[in-house]
Every structure is written in C-alpha cells, then in structure tokens.
C-alpha cells in the first residue's frame, strides 16, 4: 500500500460526516441490489447505494457485505487488505472479521455493521437497514 494512498484516505476520513448509529439487529431491512456478481473479484469491492457505502468481500466464492466505513477513523475499508476473512484497515491497521464485523485488533473498538447478502440470478443483493 502506498504512503500517498494511505495519506489520502486519512485526509478524506477527516472530512466525512459521522456514520449513523449501528442498526438494530432485528430492525427492518430493505433488499437492495448492489450490482452484478461479475463486478466483484476475489477480494474487496465497494458499492455505493443511495443510503450507504457497502463493502463486499468475496472469499472462496462466498460473499460477505458490511459497512465500508471503519469505526475507528472512518476510512474506506474496501481500500484495505484482505487475508482470508480478516480485513485490515489501511489507515491505522484495525482488523475486522468480515463474517461477523467483530474487531480482531484495534485501535478500533466498535464492530463494523454487517449485512445479509445473497446472489439472485446475476445480482448481488444485500439486506440493508431501512
């Protein structure tokens, strides 16, 4: 990862609006088509929806969807590094499990919001909080 890219993400994170609070686990959801499965490659892909940025990790043919915003300093997680199901944020090195959103290593203290995701035909569909 280049230092210039890392600095760009840190500067952008400084100017982002605060993220909404974590959604209720049993709250209402809306199915949203993120894009075509062909748009993803093994690794990380970001999709922009009208209400949020969603990162999708494709690991061994399985898709995991989660908020693209790091809970530590609001950097883009889709720009991070994925090793297995462990995602490392490029800004400060926080690590998250893409399956559960749990923090594996700080400085982040709060988990990342995860979304149910499935393939319908050629579409990748995520259940996003309403």
LUMRO-845335 format. One record per residue (C-alpha): residue in three letters; y, z, x. Coordinates in steps of 0.25 Angstrom, whole numbers, plus 5000, padded with zeros to 4 digits. Layout:
! residues N
ALAYZX;...
This chain:
! residues 130
UNK500050005000;UNK501349965006;UNK502450065008;UNK503449975001;UNK502649974989;UNK502450124989;UNK503950144990;UNK504250044979;UNK503250124969;UNK503950254973;UNK505350204970;UNK504850144957;UNK504250274953;UNK505550344955;UNK506250264944;UNK505150264934;UNK505250334921;UNK504350454919;UNK503050424913;UNK502650474899;UNK501850594898;UNK500350584899;UNK499750534885;UNK498950624877;UNK497450594880;UNK497150574865;UNK498450514861;UNK498650384854;UNK498350254863;UNK498650114861;UNK497750004867;UNK498649914876;UNK498149784883;UNK498549804897;UNK498149664901;UNK496949574905;UNK495749634913;UNK495949514922;UNK497349564926;UNK496649684933;UNK495949684946;UNK495149794952;UNK496149904956;UNK497449934949;UNK498349854939;UNK499549894931;UNK499849844917;UNK501249874910;UNK501149904895;UNK502349924886;UNK502250074887;UNK501650104901;UNK501150044914;UNK499650054915;UNK498750044928;UNK497349994927;UNK496350024938;UNK495149934938;UNK493950004945;UNK492549934946;UNK492849864933;UNK493349984925;UNK494849994921;UNK495650124921;UNK497050124915;UNK498150224918;UNK499650244919;UNK500250164930;UNK501150274934;UNK500850384944;UNK501050524938;UNK501650574951;UNK502850484955;UNK502650364944;UNK502150264954;UNK501350144949;UNK499850174950;UNK499450034949;UNK500050014963;UNK499150124968;UNK497850114975;UNK496550124968;UNK495250164975;UNK494050184965;UNK494650254953;UNK495750334962;UNK497150274961;UNK498150314972;UNK499650304968;UNK500450224979;UNK501650314978;UNK501150454982;UNK499550444983;UNK499250514970;UNK497850474965;UNK497250464951;UNK495950434945;UNK496150304937;UNK495050344927;UNK495650474923;UNK497050474929;UNK496750604936;UNK497550644948;UNK496650634960;UNK497650664971;UNK499150704970;UNK500350714971;UNK500150664956;UNK499750784947;UNK499650714934;UNK498550614930;UNK498850474926;UNK498750434912;UNK497450344910;UNK497150254898;UNK495950204892;UNK495750054896;UNK494749944891;UNK494449804892;UNK494549724879;UNK494249574882;UNK495149534893;UNK496149644890;UNK496349784897;UNK496749884886;UNK497250024888;UNK497450134878;UNK498850174881;UNK499550304875;UNK500350264862;
